[in-house]
Amino acid sequence: MSFTVHARVSLRALSYQHGSIVSALEQGLSLLTAGMSDVRIVDSAGRSHSPTTLYAQLFGPRAAVAAPPVERDAAALPLAA
């Protein structure tokens, strides 16, 4: 299956061809991180996805992980002058 990654930077449009969905997803996420706009991944059937939506469809939504509580030693806190 063929995948095309489309992105924009200013007035310039970019397109990249990929043979696998994982490589297309990796580049799409990289382009988003680099600040490109309108990043889309289009498959050979013409379906268009944003990289974040496609990631969630492939790997599921990210689960929120609670941060462990921070223990502070009262002696380690700075004293007010």
Summary of the structure (lengths in Angstrom):
residues: 81
radius of gyration: 20.6
end to end distance: 67.7
largest distance: 68.6
contacts: 168
relative contact order: 0.18
helix: 31%
strand: 28%
